[in-house]
């Protein structure tokens, strides 16, 4: 049974502010067990894609940087290149986008480093004995660090159900090449009845895999690499969808990649899940949309499976929010399966596989930090 | 007051880690006991000269960050501060708070590079100040001190020592004497409206008959450069509304630096400007409790022009070093003595004052600026700011293992991090052997020797150097 610590989001008086109480959660994490004084500690964050606005507020990240420093560690912040960093696939472009959001040293205490190099090709290839993957390219900086803190903004995920600790570890911890491997099954299906032929998806596709044919558009399976966010996110009509089998394969690849990243970090990994601004899309989407459930608080654990299970359980206990995808999916009532209702993908399957794969346990003891 | 003031000095040369100017500056901060000016929790103003846009001899940001770091180490809460300026040239980049911060960022002074906030001490428009009475003032009887300095608990007066076209020299006295005043204070010490227009002190020395009028290429810049709209140049010539003139120097700067002679200064102006500056410096000191201010100066890039000038010329002397003291008059006295004793930097004489050559041992800045730089020191003695009687203590850092490590980016060798990296994966071995010409077949390096270049050097378009090469 794993321990998951919980810090409630509600703030009622000055000393009870989140920033004031955050220190208790950081202390409870027992981070000194993960590294020696002077060690490099990588802190994995999501700077988020251009157009996404519900990213984690930088002061929360700064608090973690300062905690590592206070404990004698030498922290550095990383994100890894996205499948498509806006108009360019070079790291400076993502850094420019993130600077404009406040992810800079003067705000965070440290500059954000692109953890997989200038073009996303600085990696260490680690073997995996998985159903889906034989290996994955892990971001070099994680392989170099002595410890890893994974700071995740929790959201739903249209193809994994949940974006939490496992997704941040597995997808976020992989270099660009590894991300392509993880996403490869996600080749979208175009539904002709819904397609308007507007071509917005064609403009987004890096690979030129969408082309006009007759009256409509088709997706060329040969060319499609499955990066999927750009075309599906661009479609105003929901005409591009991913089928259930592909989603499950994607979930398994996330888990398998996560296990490799965990090994690369020598097992010295701690996870913080921030359940704020829990929107329908993860940070690497080009837009955020309204939160689907109210803010919960912050959860923390050594065990990413237990942490994501606790995260799901909290989300299920919450009511859905009006004027959000929760309302559109009929998921306003508290109750199990909320994310499955909203995304069509069951995140519990990912956690089941993760437990099977040895990444952790779904059974946890919740300890509230007050 | 028979006791000499101590001034610490470390020279600009360096041959190992401990001798970097950054390290010496940090060492002097403690040698001169400037750390004693700071109590835990004190707000500490680190007064610098941010430098005008396109000025290329301002202090390098790390020379300031070095002191910010030590103030923090003492438990102080530092902020880097400079004030807005008068519009002393038509394209002045520091006349409002917003422009000055943009200007500061371009020079590399940002919160990120300093490790602390960068503040404009007299607010957006420059009127945020505190009025201070100066009963001992030799020219000024009041000062208007920038609010951020007046309200700080402590201050490190971190100056760049160089010349100045008006005050002849700018060091620690000038950094607070001019730089620590609000806009109001700067106009006041420019001596605006002192005497009458015909005295040419509280107003420019104006020779309308020498103005080229509308035929002057820069007559529009002259008119536009006046923030009060006091100047009109038309077919009838040059006209100034003396009621409106606040003596910002803009018209004089336009005239002088474009090689004209109509709007200028009389020689008497410069000593009075220095004396007023020392009074104003006293005003800043009076806003601090005794013992709460330390003074430091970097005498490098010792340009005859100040950082307020939007260009830099060749320096007057080679780099001299860094100074620290608790007495602002003593430190400037020591710096000026060192500048005058220092060798002349070849080619180093302000091009605007051609024909004047520096000679070692003479008052260098008196030669180019037209007035001795030492009036400000005597005024500082007479108004109680400090003493010219100093004892110079030369500091050399010890070459020990601890001292090498002390001011580095980490106190343990970073090579150990890379050692662990190689142990995990040696990415050089993966590509070795490197593709090169086999060692036995290497080309003789002698084939790559370049013969004597003297013939080509003599063709360079720099007359003095070519002459020096001889035949």
Contacts between the chains, C-beta under 8 A, distances in Angstrom:
chain1	res1	chain2	res2	distance
A	38	B	410	7.5
A	38	B	412	5.9
A	40	B	417	6.6
A	74	B	410	7.5
A	104	B	112	6.4
A	105	B	112	4.8
A	106	B	110	6.8
A	106	B	111	4.2
A	106	B	112	3.9
A	124	B	425	6.6
A	143	B	424	7.0
A	143	B	425	7.4
A	144	B	421	5.6
A	144	B	424	7.3
